[in-house]
Every structure is written in structure tokens, then in C-alpha cells.
Amino acid sequence: MKHPVDVHVGKRVRHRRWMLGMTQQQLAEQVGIKFQQIQKYETGMNRISASRLWDIADVLEVPVAFFFEGMEDGAAGRDHSTSAMPSDILADKEALELVRSYYAIPENQRRRLFELARVLSDVA
């Protein structure tokens, strides 16, 4: 049975890899494992050891804590269906494409766009 933490960490690995435009094969080669293992990590079928997570974080250029962001203390596996926001917003291809496009914008323009989005969401 999959543990909710393993599923969450696996999703974060997949999202970061996708954001970098990296394939499972490329990540696996840089970490020194087979791509099938990356597949199992990303689905939460296999747990990622601490040392392997360290290596993956290094290749994906994020701190290890990145993989646990978005997890609430003691909330692993709880149903968040009462929220207006999907529990896994980055599972949506459109949302990921929006984030990727957002970071392609120069920083000063991106900041102004962010402020505009914040104002619009407050009005909604």
C-alpha cells in the first residue's frame, strides 16, 4: 500500500523534473539508477531513501525540503475536497504550463504580473 508521504514526495520529484524539461531517463542517468526506478518513485510505489532523495535534490537543483512542501503536519492522506483549490494543483498540465510560462517572463515583468493576479484574485 502506498504511503501518502511517498506519493507526495514522488509527485514533487515528477513536477520538478518536468519543470526542468528533464526526462525520467535523464534524471535516472544523473542519479545512477534505472529509469524504471524513477517511475516507481514518482508514483509512490517505492520509497526514496534519504541518500537517494539527497542525490535527486542535487540533480534537480532544489533543497531536500522542497519535496515536502505542501504537506500539512499530520494531514497526510486527509481529504481536502472542501477547498476550492485542488489538492494537487501541479498535477494539472495546464497549471504546470502556466508556471513554466510564468518563469519564462523577465523578473521585473513577472513581479508586476504576480501583483495583478493577486489583485484579481482578491476581487473574485
C-alpha positions as CSV (number, residue, x, y, z in Angstrom):
1,M,0.0,0.0,0.0
2,K,1.3,3.4,-0.9
3,H,2.0,5.8,2.0
4,P,0.6,9.4,1.4
5,V,4.0,10.9,2.1
6,D,5.7,8.7,-0.5
7,V,3.1,9.7,-3.1
8,H,3.5,13.4,-2.2
9,V,7.3,13.3,-2.5
10,G,7.1,11.3,-5.7
11,K,4.8,13.9,-7.2
12,R,7.1,16.7,-6.2
13,V,10.0,14.8,-7.9
14,R,7.9,14.5,-11.1
15,H,6.8,18.1,-11.0
16,R,10.3,19.5,-10.6
17,R,11.7,17.2,-13.2
18,W,9.0,18.3,-15.6
19,M,9.6,21.9,-14.9
20,L,13.3,21.5,-15.8
21,G,12.2,19.7,-19.1
22,M,14.1,16.6,-17.9
23,T,13.0,13.0,-18.8
24,Q,12.9,10.2,-16.4
25,Q,15.8,8.6,-18.3
26,Q,17.9,11.8,-17.9
27,L,17.2,12.0,-14.2
28,A,18.0,8.3,-13.7
29,E,21.3,8.5,-15.5
30,Q,22.4,11.5,-13.4
31,V,21.4,9.8,-10.2
32,G,22.9,6.5,-11.3
33,I,19.8,4.3,-11.4
34,K,17.4,2.9,-14.0
35,F,14.5,5.0,-15.3
36,Q,12.0,2.4,-14.1
37,Q,13.1,3.2,-10.5
38,I,12.3,6.9,-11.1
39,Q,8.9,5.8,-12.4
40,K,8.3,3.9,-9.1
41,Y,9.5,6.8,-7.0
42,E,7.2,9.3,-8.9
43,T,4.1,7.1,-8.3
44,G,4.9,6.5,-4.7
45,M,5.2,2.7,-5.3
46,N,8.8,2.7,-3.9
47,R,10.0,4.9,-1.1
48,I,13.0,7.1,-1.7
49,S,15.8,6.6,0.8
50,A,17.3,9.7,2.4
51,S,20.6,9.4,0.5
52,R,18.8,8.9,-2.8
53,L,16.5,11.9,-2.1
54,W,19.6,13.9,-1.4
55,D,21.0,12.9,-4.8
56,I,17.8,13.6,-6.6
57,A,17.6,17.1,-5.0
58,D,21.1,17.8,-6.1
59,V,20.4,16.9,-9.7
60,L,17.0,18.8,-9.7
61,E,18.7,21.8,-8.0
62,V,16.4,22.1,-5.0
63,P,16.8,21.6,-1.3
64,V,15.5,18.3,0.1
65,A,12.8,20.2,1.9
66,F,11.3,21.1,-1.5
67,F,9.9,17.6,-1.8
68,F,7.9,18.0,1.4
69,E,6.4,21.4,0.7
70,G,2.7,21.5,0.7
71,M,2.3,18.7,3.3
72,E,0.5,19.7,6.4
73,D,1.7,18.3,9.7
74,G,-0.4,15.2,10.4
75,A,-2.5,15.8,7.3
76,A,-1.0,13.1,5.0
77,G,-3.9,11.4,3.3
78,R,-6.7,13.7,4.5
79,D,-9.4,14.7,2.1
80,H,-9.1,18.3,1.2
81,S,-12.2,18.3,-1.0
82,T,-13.8,21.2,0.9
83,S,-11.1,23.5,-0.5
84,A,-11.7,25.4,-3.7
85,M,-8.2,24.6,-4.8
86,P,-7.4,21.1,-6.0
87,S,-5.3,19.2,-3.5
88,D,-2.6,18.6,-6.2
89,I,-2.7,21.7,-8.4
90,L,0.6,20.8,-10.1
91,A,-0.9,17.5,-11.4
92,D,-2.9,19.7,-13.9
93,K,-0.9,20.0,-17.1
94,E,-2.4,23.5,-17.7
95,A,-1.3,24.7,-14.3
96,L,2.2,23.4,-14.9
97,E,2.4,25.0,-18.3
98,L,1.2,28.3,-16.7
99,V,4.0,28.1,-14.1
100,R,6.6,27.3,-16.8
101,S,5.5,30.2,-18.9
102,Y,5.4,32.5,-15.8
103,Y,9.1,31.8,-15.1
104,A,10.0,32.5,-18.7
105,I,8.9,36.1,-18.2
106,P,11.6,38.6,-17.1
107,E,11.7,39.1,-13.4
108,N,10.5,42.7,-13.3
109,Q,7.5,41.9,-15.5
110,R,6.8,38.7,-13.7
111,R,6.6,40.6,-10.4
112,R,4.0,43.0,-11.9
113,L,2.0,40.1,-13.3
114,F,2.1,38.5,-9.9
115,E,0.7,41.6,-8.3
116,L,-2.0,41.9,-10.9
117,A,-3.0,38.3,-10.3
118,R,-3.1,38.9,-6.6
119,V,-5.4,41.9,-7.0
120,L,-7.7,40.0,-9.4
121,S,-8.0,37.0,-7.0
122,D,-8.9,39.4,-4.2
123,V,-11.7,40.8,-6.3
124,A,-13.1,37.4,-7.4
